[in-house]
Amino acid sequence: MQTVTAVVSASPDTCWQLFTDVSLLTSWVPGLREAAIITGSRALPTEIHFEFAGAQSTTAYTLIYDYNKAERLVRWAPKLGAAHGVAGMVRFDPDGTGTRVTYGLKHGDARSQADREMGDVQRLLDAFVARVNALR
């Protein structure tokens, strides 16, 4: 799993809320066309179906989520479409007056090069940081 970090000037709780709000995912995840909760609550969905629209194709997969609120840690793994999906984690740790965000991803074996570029871990973290900064 490739892991990257960044520090943002928002609280860990603000970061947690932005990351776990499925209705906001299309506002920061590159190429994400739709995210729909399959199981779990709106506050903490346990299974989400994703559809991405790339330049050459559409990719869809389902991820299963696990939450540790005390550690502000979210983990996910593919369920449906595992070869095209991603496994990963994000953690939000206090860092001075902001938050250190640690984001990690492992791509499924069948992901195309275009999907890997669109889902590059640094690109995703940068997009998340930009969305957090836009809230200020």
N, C-alpha and C positions, 0 to 999 in steps of 0.2 A: 504494500500500500504506500503510495506517495503522499507525504504530509507536508503542508505549508502552514505558516502562521502570519498573522498581522495583528496590529493593535488599533482599535477604533476608540473614538471618544464618545462612547455610549455605554450604558450599564450592561452587565451580563444579562439582567432580566429583559432589557429592551432587545438585545441580540437574540435571546432565546425566543421571545414572542415573535419577532420578525421571521426567524428561521422556521418555527413550527406552525406558522399561519399559512395553510395550504393556499388560501385565496390570494396571497401575495407572491407566491413562487414565480408566477409568470412575469412579475415586475422586475425580477433580477436574475433568473436562471436563463442563460443564453440559449435560444432556440426552443424553449419550452412553450408549446402551444396550449397544452391543457394538463391540469393535475386534478384528479378526482379521488375523493376519499371513498374507499371500499368498505373498510371496517374501522372501528374506533370512534372516538369523539372528534368534534371539530377542533377542540383544544389540543388533543393529542391523538391524531390518527395512527392506527397501527398498520394499515395497509393502504397504499396510494398507487393509483394507476397513472402513468405518465405518457404523454404523447409529445414527441419532438418533431419539428419540421426542419429538415436540413435543406441544403441547396439541391441535393440530388435525391433524397428519399425521406420517408417518414419512419421513425423508430418509436416503438411502444414497448413498455415493460412495466412490471408491478414490483414495488419495493415493500418490504416489511420493516417496520420501525420499532426500536426499543429505546425507552427514555429513562435516564437517571436524573431526575430533577435536582436532587441534592448536589450532584457533581456538575450539573448543567451539561450533560453529555447525551448526545443523540447518536445512535448507531442504526445503520440500515443494511439490508442485504436483499438481493433479488429473489423473487418468488416466480412470477410468470415472465418468461423471456429472459432468463438468467444470463444467457450467452450475450445478450445485447444490453444488459443492465449494468449497474455499478454497485459495488459494496462500498461502504464508507462510514465516516464518523465526523462529528463536529463537537467541539468543546468550547465553552465560554468561561474563561477564568478572569477574575478581577485583576487589573493591572493599573495601579495608581488610580487615576480618576476615570479610567476607561476599562476596556476589555481586551484581553488577548484571545483571539479566535484561532483555534487550531482545526484545520480542515484536512481530511484525508480521503482518498478515493483509490479504488482498484477497479479497473475496467474489465468487463466480460470479454472472453476470448473472441467472440464474433463481432465485436464493435468495429466498424469501418474506421479508416484513418480520419475521415471527416468528423465522425461522431466522437472520436478520441480528442480531436482538436477542439470541438465545440464543448466537450466535457473536461477540458484540461483543468486540473485541480487549482492551479494558480489563477486561471481565467475566472473560474467560479468564485474563488475567494475574493478576487478583485471586484467582481460584480456585486457580491454580498456587501463588501466594505463600501462601495459606492452607494448602494441602496441605504445602508445604515447612515452614511453621511448626508444623504438627501433628506433624511428625517429631521435633521437638526435645523 
